[in-house]
Amino acid sequence: VATPGETAAMRRAIALAARGIGATSPNPVVGCVIVDAAGAVVGEGFHERAGGPHAEIVALRDAGTRARGATAVVSLEPCNHTGRTPPCSRALVEAGVVRVVVAVRDPYRRAAGGAETLLDSGVEVEVGVLAAEAERVNEAWLTYVRRGRPFVTWKLGASLDGRVAAADGSSRWVTGAASRADAHRLRAESDAVLVGSGTALADDPHLAVRKAQVRRAQPLRVVVDTEARLPPGARVLDDAAPTLVVVAEDADAADLDKAGAQLVRLPRAPAGPGLDLAALLAELHDREVVSVLLEGGPTLAGSFLAEGLVDRVVAYVAPLLVGGGGLPALAGSGAASIDAALRLRIDDITRTGPDVRITARPATWTAAADEA
Ligand SMILES: NC(=O)c1ccc[n+]([C@@H]2O[C@H](COP(=O)([O-])OP(=O)(O)OC[C@H]3O[C@@H](n4cnc5c(N)ncnc54)[C@H](OP(=O)(O)O)[C@@H]3O)[C@@H](O)[C@H]2O)c1
């Protein structure tokens, strides 16, 4: 079992890991704290970006010779493979670490086995400390590896009566400036931002992140546009960030093609409107997109929900009543009865200026479900 000091160090390691959110794809976020035999923290670090040193290596460098005889506390099992960097399991052994405390085992087959390598070298290993918290901080990457698809966050800005636009389609000022700034941060933490053709045509959104907020790179902008209706002059097609226009295999996309848009062709949905969303997410997974921010609108979001492809909801709710003519946040047939509605668990409520930001996840959601 972990000592109270080790548990505290794990809490710190998870907080360090969180600093990498949005910058490490396609790698996980990881934090590491080195504690000496007397219980003093002698080193710490986190994984900052893919290609950069892993958390353990940063922490070992920080600790120097004080790592000898110490305990390494890591939010994810140390890797066991030589990728862009040599295996962390070996580095820990060579530094003289005698005990390793891990929160979550590495589900990525090529990297797994770090715990066994450590044990074989006579290092004590403890697994499962603060596992739920560590799963949460890495929920996007764990979903990406275990389910073979990106983690999907549906973001919406709604009135108190659940409308995302008024009768005339105007939606830009549903929520206030603080909510919109916060939503930009969410975008910056995502690898891709997704909208349907309806939103692209109605609002002509730009979908890029403000320069100062860019983490590793601009997120990939994705427009789901079955019939290739996006006009070649759309703002989303400028060169501020890369953009994919996803169209049907048989769509006539000559205009977009001529304009130099990057086109991806996918099968149509087996049932219902538009394109096959499983194929869309598989395509994004192939492009190493770990996290997707679904920015709407109601038709596309309704399809994601119907297919069980929403992992997290971030709703900015404004103190505003639009009324009957307004556009509901979700289209589609929805639940036939309350029993069939998707139950969420609210994980956070934060005020954003005059609005409220609610973060919720399906009540049954864990990154571990449907393990591939
Ligand atoms: N306040 C907010 O948070 C917010 C956010 C976004 C949008 N909005 C508002 O929402 C309105 C647009 O709503 P919308 O529902 O028309 O737009 P949408 O959901 O962005 O786009 C819907 C379109 O996407 C295409 N699509 C492709 N594959 C699909 C699939 N598998 N499932 C569903 N759709 C698929 C379909 O058109 P094709 O078949 O032609 O491709 C479909 O009609 C605008 O007024 C906008 O301002 C508000």
The ligand as a Gaussian input file, in Angstrom:
#p B3LYP/6-31G(d) Opt

LIG

0 1
 N      -25.222000      28.106000     -29.643000
 C      -24.512000      27.087000     -30.029000
 O      -23.811000      26.464000     -29.230000
 C      -24.525000      26.657000     -31.464000
 C      -23.497000      25.836000     -31.932000
 C      -23.539000      25.445000     -33.253000
 C      -24.580000      25.837000     -34.065000
 N      -25.539000      26.638000     -33.591000
 C      -26.645000      27.046000     -34.477000
 O      -27.189000      25.892000     -35.065000
 C      -27.716000      26.217000     -36.341000
 C      -27.284000      25.175000     -37.359000
 O      -27.817000      23.937000     -36.962000
 P      -27.849000      22.651000     -37.894000
 O      -28.413000      21.586000     -37.037000
 O      -28.451000      22.985000     -39.165000
 O      -26.294000      22.443000     -38.154000
 P      -25.218000      21.327000     -37.988000
 O      -25.614000      20.313000     -36.989000
 O      -23.942000      22.045000     -37.782000
 O      -25.156000      20.671000     -39.406000
 C      -26.085000      19.694000     -39.768000
 C      -25.715000      19.139000     -41.100000
 O      -24.507000      18.402000     -41.005000
 C      -24.497000      17.444000     -42.034000
 N      -24.168000      16.134000     -41.531000
 C      -23.244000      15.307000     -42.080000
 N      -23.200000      14.156000     -41.451000
 C      -24.132000      14.202000     -40.470000
 C      -24.579000      13.253000     -39.503000
 N      -24.045000      12.024000     -39.392000
 N      -25.560000      13.620000     -38.673000
 C      -26.104000      14.848000     -38.772000
 N      -25.730000      15.777000     -39.671000
 C      -24.743000      15.462000     -40.518000
 C      -25.895000      17.409000     -42.617000
 O      -25.950000      18.185000     -43.805000
 P      -25.408000      17.619000     -45.184000
 O      -26.037000      16.283000     -45.348000
 O      -25.785000      18.603000     -46.182000
 O      -23.937000      17.531000     -44.993000
 C      -26.714000      18.151000     -41.598000
 O      -27.841000      18.782000     -42.113000
 C      -27.221000      27.602000     -36.662000
 O      -28.283000      28.507000     -36.476000
 C      -26.151000      27.842000     -35.621000
 O      -26.045000      29.194000     -35.308000
 C      -25.539000      27.060000     -32.309000

